[in-house]
Amino acid sequence: SNVRLFGTTIDYRDRDESGDSLWIPNREEVQDFAVHIENLIDIDSLHVHIDYREELFSKEEIERFFNVMIVILQ
């Protein structure tokens, strides 16, 4: 079997939409796979950002992961 193990980070934070901090991908992620979740409390909106090392994951793999997570959350 093809079992792969990677460094993963999931972080969560509440913030106002008008807040001064915003997550911006910089293509320098330390972990192999990172999920950043922002709860915009003033507009009741949840934003999920995924950053990953492109040499380890294909875009299709990330899309499959994200789609599975959406199903689980629903």
C-alpha positions as CSV (number, residue, x, y, z in Angstrom):
1,S,0.0,0.0,0.0
2,N,1.0,3.6,-0.6
3,V,0.9,5.2,2.9
4,R,2.2,8.8,3.1
5,L,2.6,10.8,6.3
6,F,3.0,14.6,6.2
7,G,3.4,17.5,8.7
8,T,0.0,19.1,9.0
9,T,-1.3,22.3,10.7
10,I,-4.8,23.4,11.4
11,D,-5.3,26.8,12.9
12,Y,-8.5,28.6,13.8
13,R,-9.2,32.2,14.7
14,D,-12.1,34.6,15.2
15,R,-11.8,38.0,13.6
16,D,-13.8,40.9,12.4
17,E,-14.1,41.3,8.6
18,S,-12.7,44.8,9.1
19,G,-9.8,43.5,11.2
20,D,-6.3,44.5,10.3
21,S,-4.9,41.0,9.9
22,L,-5.6,38.8,6.9
23,W,-4.2,35.5,5.9
24,I,-2.3,35.7,2.7
25,P,-0.5,32.7,1.2
26,N,3.2,33.2,0.6
27,R,4.2,29.8,-0.8
28,E,6.6,29.4,2.1
29,E,4.5,27.2,4.3
30,V,6.6,25.4,6.9
31,Q,4.3,22.4,7.1
32,D,3.5,20.1,4.2
33,F,-0.2,20.8,4.5
34,A,-1.9,23.7,6.3
35,V,-5.5,24.6,6.9
36,H,-6.3,28.1,8.1
37,I,-9.8,28.7,9.3
38,E,-11.1,32.2,9.9
39,N,-14.5,32.9,11.6
40,L,-15.6,36.4,10.5
41,I,-17.8,37.0,13.5
42,D,-19.3,40.3,12.5
43,I,-20.7,38.9,9.2
44,D,-21.2,35.2,10.3
45,S,-18.9,33.8,7.7
46,L,-16.3,31.1,7.8
47,H,-13.3,31.2,5.4
48,V,-11.0,28.2,4.9
49,H,-7.6,28.6,3.3
50,I,-5.5,25.7,2.3
51,D,-1.8,25.9,1.8
52,Y,0.3,23.0,0.7
53,R,3.7,22.0,-0.8
54,E,3.0,21.6,-4.5
55,E,5.8,19.1,-4.9
56,L,3.9,16.7,-2.5
57,F,0.3,17.2,-3.5
58,S,-1.5,17.7,-6.8
59,K,-4.3,20.2,-7.1
60,E,-6.7,17.3,-7.6
61,E,-5.7,15.7,-4.3
62,I,-6.3,19.0,-2.5
63,E,-9.7,19.5,-4.1
64,R,-10.7,15.9,-3.1
65,F,-9.6,16.6,0.5
66,F,-11.5,19.9,0.6
67,N,-14.7,18.3,-0.9
68,V,-14.6,15.5,1.7
69,M,-14.2,18.1,4.5
70,I,-17.2,20.0,3.2
71,V,-19.3,16.8,3.3
72,I,-18.1,16.0,6.8
73,L,-19.0,19.5,8.1
74,Q,-22.4,19.4,6.6
